[in-house]
Amino acid sequence: MYDWANSVFSLVITSAIFPVYYEHLSQKTGLCNNLPGGQLQCVVDFWGIKMASSALYSYSLSAAFLIVALIIPFLSGIADAGNLRKKFMKFFCYVGCMSCGLLYFFTEEFFEWGVLFFILGMVGFTASIVFYNAFLPEIAGTDNVDKISARGFSLGYLGSSVLLVLILVFIKWNETAQFMEGTILIRYSFVVTGLWWFGFAQFTFLNLNEKHCLNTDCQQSALSGLKKLSLAWKYTSAHPLLKKYLLGYFFASMGLQTALYMATIYGSQILQLSSFKLILTILLTQLLGIFGAHVMAFLSGKIGNISGLRFCVLVWIGISVWAYFLKTETGFYIMAFMAGMMMGGMQSLFRSTYATLIAGRPTEYASFYSFYDVSEKVAIVFGTFAFGFVSDLTGNIRYSALMLSAFFLMCMLVLLRIKKNGVVTG
């Protein structure tokens, strides 16, 4: 049920409405120019520092994930040692919910503060997911982990899509002018997102039971957490399969997560699509993600998880190259269809495969998942920073999109070195 609750942040805030609203404010507060090829680039001022709006958005994501990458190694070990996974999950959930409400104040006058609230919300969202993921092996078991993981992603896509539809209907029903002219309604949607997340998360918190540690050495301290994290690192280093898998996941996350977070900004600047068309496209992409997650779960059952991941990565290489040459609205919709089919399946398959690989170490799930999640977060830091840097350096966001294909290619090279699936045992 937590997928249903928290995925509204992923859709409304990071994918659909907030990026479009951010671009709207950037165009009103910044200096904008039409570049060759139809690209619209706006330079904004962030507390005296001038940069492209796409670069600032990318750097904001980088900052959020850097914070998470720095604190999760401490907190995950502490969670394993002190049975605190659920408490940490609740804390960061509430931080994210509060940040959604604070985004109501994101206006031209408080542009910089709005960006900071966005960063805080990203920290709450991503950190809560770390501890949520750590419960997966306990809940599902080795045999059902693929199906449970896919079901969770599907519920997330469905729940977030339901809320987005309700928000779109509410805004269009109450606003007869241009979509983005109803900015007060847009800001209300951020508050509603936080309330939805907070409300439905209670079902998870009431019903999720954490297995308690009974050992006398269970100490709730940062030192204890780091020690357990060090043991998990040594264990990972001793298993080549697990090491290769995490390396492949690192490169995949550099490409996949950066592409998902920057897709709306990219469509807005390259094709200057209307706000409503962009948001509707993101919504349809999410609905495709429901279908895609189950398709990939079925496919992986036939050809194996690693082969399924190789297929996903190959498609994403094609999507990245396509984005570079993108010139038409129709091409954008076709690309969105392909991305929708692949994004849910790829994320679900990566998560479930990792749960299978660590199934032999049930007492340190949070510590093992810290490697998984820190790998992803650090990858997003590098990916989004590189995206923004290339965009700001060249003045052309197309080069940033093309760069993503290199990340996917490196992931493919790593996956090709993994000969078979396996389970790491103690």
C-alpha positions as CSV (number, residue, x, y, z in Angstrom):
1,M,0.0,0.0,0.0
2,Y,3.0,2.3,0.5
3,D,3.6,2.2,-3.3
4,W,0.1,3.6,-3.7
5,A,0.7,6.3,-1.1
6,N,4.2,7.6,-2.0
7,S,4.1,7.3,-5.8
8,V,2.0,10.4,-6.1
9,F,5.1,12.4,-5.2
10,S,7.0,10.6,-7.9
11,L,4.3,11.4,-10.5
12,V,2.9,14.8,-9.5
13,I,6.0,16.4,-8.1
14,T,9.0,14.9,-9.9
15,S,7.4,14.0,-13.2
16,A,4.2,15.8,-14.2
17,I,2.9,19.0,-12.6
18,F,5.9,20.4,-10.7
19,P,8.4,20.3,-13.6
20,V,5.9,22.1,-15.8
21,Y,5.1,24.6,-13.2
22,Y,8.9,25.1,-12.6
23,E,9.4,25.8,-16.3
24,H,6.5,28.2,-16.2
25,L,8.0,30.2,-13.4
26,S,11.5,30.0,-15.0
27,Q,10.1,31.6,-18.2
28,K,8.4,34.4,-16.1
29,T,11.4,35.1,-13.9
30,G,14.4,34.3,-16.2
31,L,15.8,35.5,-19.5
32,C,14.7,33.3,-22.3
33,N,15.9,32.8,-25.9
34,N,14.8,30.6,-28.8
35,L,17.8,28.5,-30.0
36,P,18.2,26.8,-33.4
37,G,16.1,23.7,-33.7
38,G,13.2,25.2,-31.8
39,Q,14.7,24.8,-28.3
40,L,13.7,27.4,-25.7
41,Q,16.4,28.1,-23.1
42,C,15.9,30.2,-20.0
43,V,18.6,31.6,-17.7
44,V,17.4,32.0,-14.1
45,D,19.0,33.7,-11.0
46,F,19.4,31.4,-8.0
47,W,20.6,33.7,-5.2
48,G,23.0,35.6,-7.4
49,I,24.1,32.6,-9.5
50,K,22.9,32.6,-13.1
51,M,22.4,29.3,-14.9
52,A,20.1,27.6,-17.4
53,S,16.8,26.6,-15.8
54,S,17.3,22.9,-16.9
55,A,20.8,23.0,-15.2
56,L,19.3,24.4,-11.9
57,Y,16.6,21.7,-12.0
58,S,19.3,19.0,-12.6
59,Y,21.5,20.3,-9.8
60,S,18.6,20.4,-7.4
61,L,18.1,16.7,-8.0
62,S,21.8,16.1,-7.6
63,A,21.8,17.9,-4.2
64,A,18.9,15.9,-2.9
65,F,20.3,12.6,-3.9
66,L,23.7,13.5,-2.6
67,I,22.2,14.2,0.9
68,V,20.4,10.9,0.8
69,A,23.6,9.0,-0.3
70,L,25.5,10.6,2.6
71,I,23.0,9.8,5.4
72,I,21.6,6.4,4.3
73,P,24.8,4.4,5.0
74,F,24.6,5.5,8.6
75,L,20.9,5.1,9.1
76,S,20.5,1.7,7.3
77,G,23.0,0.1,9.6
78,I,21.4,1.7,12.6
79,A,18.0,0.4,11.4
80,D,19.3,-3.2,11.2
81,A,20.9,-3.0,14.6
82,G,18.1,-1.3,16.4
83,N,14.9,-2.4,14.6
84,L,14.3,1.1,13.4
85,R,13.5,0.6,9.7
86,K,9.8,1.4,10.2
87,K,10.5,4.5,12.4
88,F,13.0,5.9,9.8
89,M,10.6,5.1,7.0
90,K,7.8,7.1,8.9
91,F,10.1,10.0,9.6
92,F,11.2,10.6,6.1
93,C,7.7,10.0,4.8
94,Y,6.5,12.8,7.0
95,V,9.4,15.1,5.9
96,G,8.3,14.5,2.3
97,C,4.6,15.1,3.0
98,M,5.4,18.4,4.8
99,S,7.6,19.5,1.9
100,C,4.7,19.0,-0.5
101,G,2.6,21.4,1.6
102,L,5.4,24.0,1.6
103,L,5.5,23.9,-2.2
104,Y,2.3,25.9,-2.0
105,F,4.5,28.9,-1.4
106,F,6.6,28.3,-4.6
107,T,6.0,31.6,-6.5
108,E,8.0,34.1,-8.5
109,E,8.8,36.0,-5.2
110,F,10.0,32.9,-3.5
111,F,11.5,31.0,-6.4
112,E,14.7,30.0,-4.6
113,W,12.8,28.8,-1.5
114,G,10.6,26.7,-3.7
115,V,13.6,25.0,-5.2
116,L,14.8,24.2,-1.6
117,F,11.4,22.8,-0.6
118,F,11.6,20.6,-3.7
119,I,15.0,19.3,-2.6
120,L,13.7,18.6,0.9
121,G,10.8,16.7,-0.5
122,M,13.1,14.6,-2.7
123,V,15.2,13.8,0.4
124,G,12.1,12.6,2.3
125,F,10.7,10.6,-0.6
126,T,13.9,8.8,-1.6
127,A,15.1,8.1,2.0
128,S,11.7,6.6,2.9
129,I,11.9,4.3,-0.1
130,V,15.2,2.9,1.1
131,F,13.7,1.5,4.3
132,Y,10.5,0.5,2.5
133,N,12.6,-1.6,0.0
134,A,14.4,-3.3,2.9
135,F,11.1,-4.9,3.9
136,L,10.6,-6.6,0.5
137,P,12.5,-9.9,1.2
138,E,10.7,-10.3,4.5
139,I,7.3,-9.8,3.0
140,A,7.7,-11.7,-0.3
141,G,10.3,-14.5,0.2
142,T,12.5,-15.7,-2.6
143,D,9.8,-17.4,-4.7
144,N,7.3,-14.5,-4.9
145,V,9.7,-11.5,-4.9
146,D,9.3,-10.8,-8.6
147,K,5.5,-10.8,-8.5
148,I,5.3,-8.8,-5.3
149,S,7.8,-6.2,-6.6
150,A,5.8,-5.8,-9.9
151,R,2.5,-5.6,-8.0
152,G,4.0,-2.8,-5.8
153,F,5.1,-0.8,-8.8
154,S,1.8,-1.3,-10.5
155,L,-0.2,-0.1,-7.5
156,G,2.1,2.9,-7.3
157,Y,1.5,3.8,-11.0
158,L,-2.2,3.3,-10.6
159,G,-2.6,5.3,-7.4
160,S,-0.5,8.2,-8.6
161,S,-2.4,8.2,-11.9
162,V,-5.8,8.3,-10.1
163,L,-4.7,11.4,-8.1
164,L,-3.2,13.1,-11.2
165,V,-6.5,12.6,-13.1
166,L,-8.4,14.1,-10.2
167,I,-6.1,17.1,-10.1
168,L,-6.3,17.7,-13.8
169,V,-10.1,17.5,-13.7
170,F,-10.2,19.9,-10.8
171,I,-7.9,22.4,-12.5
172,K,-9.6,22.3,-15.9
173,W,-13.1,22.4,-14.3
174,N,-12.3,25.5,-12.2
175,E,-10.0,27.4,-14.7
176,T,-11.2,28.5,-18.1
177,A,-8.0,30.3,-19.1
178,Q,-4.6,28.8,-20.0
179,F,-3.7,25.8,-17.9
180,M,-0.8,27.4,-16.1
181,E,-2.7,30.6,-15.5
182,G,-4.4,28.8,-12.6
183,T,-1.3,28.8,-10.5
184,I,-3.2,28.9,-7.2
185,L,-4.9,25.7,-8.2
186,I,-1.5,24.2,-9.3
187,R,-0.1,25.0,-5.8
188,Y,-3.2,23.5,-4.2
189,S,-2.3,20.3,-6.0
190,F,1.0,20.1,-4.2
191,V,-0.8,20.3,-0.8
192,V,-3.3,17.6,-1.9
193,T,-0.3,15.4,-3.0
194,G,1.2,15.6,0.5
195,L,-2.1,14.8,2.2
196,W,-2.7,11.8,-0.1
197,W,0.8,10.5,0.7
198,F,0.3,11.0,4.4
199,G,-3.1,9.5,4.6
200,F,-2.6,6.3,2.6
201,A,0.8,5.7,4.3
202,Q,-1.0,5.1,7.5
203,F,-2.4,1.8,6.2
204,T,1.2,0.6,5.7
205,F,2.4,1.9,9.1
206,L,-0.5,0.2,10.9
207,N,-0.1,-3.2,9.3
208,L,3.6,-3.5,8.6
209,N,5.4,-5.5,11.2
210,E,9.2,-5.4,11.7
211,K,11.1,-8.5,12.7
212,H,12.8,-7.6,16.0
213,C,16.5,-8.3,16.7
214,L,16.8,-10.3,19.9
215,N,20.6,-10.3,20.2
216,T,22.2,-8.5,23.1
217,D,24.6,-6.7,20.7
218,C,21.8,-4.8,19.0
219,Q,22.9,-1.2,19.7
220,Q,21.2,1.9,18.3
221,S,24.4,3.8,17.4
222,A,26.0,5.2,14.4
223,L,29.1,3.2,15.1
224,S,27.1,0.0,15.2
225,G,25.4,0.9,12.0
226,L,28.7,1.6,10.2
227,K,30.2,-1.7,11.4
228,K,27.3,-3.7,10.0
229,L,27.5,-1.7,6.8
230,S,31.2,-2.5,6.6
231,L,30.4,-6.2,7.0
232,A,27.9,-6.0,4.2
233,W,30.5,-4.3,2.0
234,K,33.0,-7.1,2.7
235,Y,30.4,-9.7,1.9
236,T,29.4,-8.0,-1.3
237,S,33.1,-7.7,-2.3
238,A,33.5,-11.4,-1.8
239,H,30.8,-12.2,-4.3
240,P,31.6,-11.3,-7.9
241,L,28.0,-11.8,-9.1
242,L,26.7,-9.3,-6.6
243,K,29.5,-6.8,-7.4
244,K,28.9,-7.0,-11.1
245,Y,25.1,-6.6,-10.6
246,L,25.5,-3.5,-8.5
247,L,27.9,-2.0,-11.0
248,G,25.5,-2.6,-13.8
249,Y,22.7,-1.1,-11.7
250,F,24.8,2.0,-11.0
251,F,25.2,2.7,-14.8
252,A,21.6,1.9,-15.4
253,S,20.4,4.3,-12.7
254,M,22.7,7.1,-14.2
255,G,20.7,6.8,-17.4
256,L,17.2,5.6,-16.4
257,Q,16.6,7.9,-13.4
258,T,18.1,10.9,-15.0
259,A,15.9,10.3,-18.1
260,L,12.7,10.0,-16.0
261,Y,13.4,13.1,-13.9
262,M,14.4,15.3,-16.9
263,A,11.8,14.0,-19.4
264,T,9.2,16.8,-18.8
265,I,11.8,19.6,-18.8
266,Y,13.2,18.1,-22.0
267,G,9.8,18.0,-23.8
268,S,9.0,21.5,-22.6
269,Q,12.2,23.0,-24.0
270,I,12.8,21.0,-27.1
271,L,9.2,21.0,-28.5
272,Q,7.6,23.7,-26.3
273,L,4.6,21.4,-25.9
274,S,1.7,22.9,-24.0
275,S,1.5,22.2,-20.3
276,F,-1.6,20.1,-20.6
277,K,-0.1,17.9,-23.3
278,L,3.0,17.3,-21.3
279,I,1.2,16.3,-18.2
280,L,-1.3,14.1,-20.1
281,T,1.6,12.4,-21.8
282,I,3.3,11.7,-18.5
283,L,0.0,10.3,-17.2
284,L,-0.3,7.9,-20.1
285,T,3.3,6.9,-19.6
286,Q,2.6,6.0,-16.0
287,L,-0.4,3.8,-17.1
288,L,1.8,2.0,-19.5
289,G,4.2,1.5,-16.7
290,I,1.6,-0.7,-14.9
291,F,1.4,-3.0,-18.0
292,G,5.1,-2.9,-18.6
293,A,6.0,-4.0,-15.0
294,H,3.9,-7.2,-15.4
295,V,5.1,-7.8,-19.0
296,M,8.7,-7.8,-17.8
297,A,7.9,-10.0,-14.8
298,F,6.4,-12.5,-17.2
299,L,9.3,-12.2,-19.7
300,S,11.9,-12.6,-17.0
301,G,10.2,-15.8,-15.9
302,K,10.7,-17.1,-19.4
303,I,14.2,-15.9,-20.3
304,G,15.7,-15.1,-16.9
305,N,16.1,-11.8,-15.0
306,I,19.5,-10.9,-16.5
307,S,18.4,-11.4,-20.0
308,G,15.3,-9.4,-19.3
309,L,17.4,-6.5,-18.0
310,R,19.6,-6.7,-21.1
311,F,16.5,-6.3,-23.2
312,C,15.4,-3.2,-21.2
313,V,18.8,-1.6,-21.4
314,L,18.9,-2.1,-25.2
315,V,15.6,-0.4,-25.6
316,W,16.7,2.5,-23.4
317,I,19.8,3.0,-25.6
318,G,17.5,3.4,-28.5
319,I,15.3,5.9,-26.6
320,S,18.3,8.1,-25.7
321,V,19.5,8.3,-29.3
322,W,15.9,9.0,-30.5
323,A,15.6,11.8,-28.0
324,Y,18.7,13.5,-29.5
325,F,17.2,13.6,-33.0
326,L,13.6,14.3,-31.7
327,K,11.9,17.1,-33.8
328,T,8.2,16.3,-33.9
329,E,5.4,16.0,-31.4
330,T,4.4,12.6,-32.8
331,G,8.0,11.4,-32.2
332,F,7.8,12.5,-28.6
333,Y,4.6,10.5,-28.1
334,I,6.2,7.3,-29.6
335,M,9.3,7.8,-27.4
336,A,7.0,8.2,-24.3
337,F,5.2,5.0,-25.2
338,M,8.5,3.1,-25.4
339,A,9.7,4.7,-22.1
340,G,6.5,3.8,-20.4
341,M,6.7,0.2,-21.3
342,M,10.3,-0.1,-20.1
343,M,10.5,2.1,-17.0
344,G,8.3,0.2,-14.7
345,G,9.5,-3.2,-15.8
346,M,13.2,-2.3,-15.6
347,Q,12.9,-0.8,-12.1
348,S,10.8,-3.7,-10.8
349,L,13.1,-6.3,-12.3
350,F,16.3,-4.6,-10.9
351,R,14.7,-4.5,-7.4
352,S,13.4,-8.0,-7.4
353,T,16.6,-9.5,-8.8
354,Y,18.6,-7.8,-6.0
355,A,16.2,-9.2,-3.4
356,T,16.9,-12.7,-4.8
357,L,20.6,-12.2,-4.7
358,I,20.7,-11.3,-1.0
359,A,18.1,-13.7,0.1
360,G,20.7,-15.7,2.0
361,R,21.4,-12.9,4.5
362,P,18.0,-12.1,6.1
363,T,19.4,-10.3,9.2
364,E,21.1,-7.5,7.4
365,Y,18.5,-6.5,4.7
366,A,18.6,-2.8,5.4
367,S,22.4,-2.8,5.3
368,F,22.5,-4.7,2.0
369,Y,19.8,-2.5,0.6
370,S,21.8,0.5,1.6
371,F,24.4,-0.6,-1.0
372,Y,21.6,-0.9,-3.5
373,D,20.1,2.4,-2.7
374,V,23.3,4.3,-2.2
375,S,24.5,3.0,-5.6
376,E,21.3,4.4,-7.1
377,K,21.5,7.7,-5.3
378,V,25.1,8.3,-6.2
379,A,24.4,7.3,-9.7
380,I,21.6,9.9,-9.9
381,V,23.9,12.5,-8.4
382,F,26.4,11.9,-11.2
383,G,23.7,11.4,-13.9
384,T,21.7,14.6,-13.1
385,F,24.8,16.7,-12.5
386,A,26.3,15.6,-15.8
387,F,23.0,16.3,-17.6
388,G,22.8,19.8,-16.2
389,F,26.5,20.5,-16.7
390,V,26.4,19.5,-20.4
391,S,23.2,21.5,-20.9
392,D,24.7,24.6,-19.3
393,L,28.0,24.2,-21.0
394,T,26.8,23.6,-24.5
395,G,23.5,25.5,-24.3
396,N,21.8,22.6,-26.0
397,I,19.9,20.0,-23.9
398,R,19.9,17.6,-26.8
399,Y,23.6,16.7,-26.0
400,S,22.5,15.9,-22.5
401,A,20.0,13.4,-23.8
402,L,22.6,11.8,-26.1
403,M,25.0,11.4,-23.2
404,L,22.5,9.1,-21.4
405,S,23.0,6.5,-24.1
406,A,26.6,6.1,-23.0
407,F,25.5,5.3,-19.5
408,F,23.1,2.6,-20.8
409,L,25.9,1.2,-23.0
410,M,28.2,0.8,-20.0
411,C,25.4,-1.0,-18.1
412,M,24.9,-3.4,-21.1
413,L,28.7,-4.2,-21.1
414,V,28.5,-5.1,-17.4
415,L,25.3,-7.2,-17.8
416,L,26.9,-9.1,-20.7
417,R,29.6,-10.3,-18.2
418,I,27.0,-11.8,-15.9
419,K,26.7,-15.4,-17.1
420,K,23.7,-16.5,-15.0
421,N,21.3,-15.6,-12.2
422,G,22.1,-16.9,-8.8
423,V,21.4,-16.5,-5.1
424,V,24.0,-15.3,-2.7
425,T,24.0,-17.6,0.4
426,G,25.6,-17.2,3.7
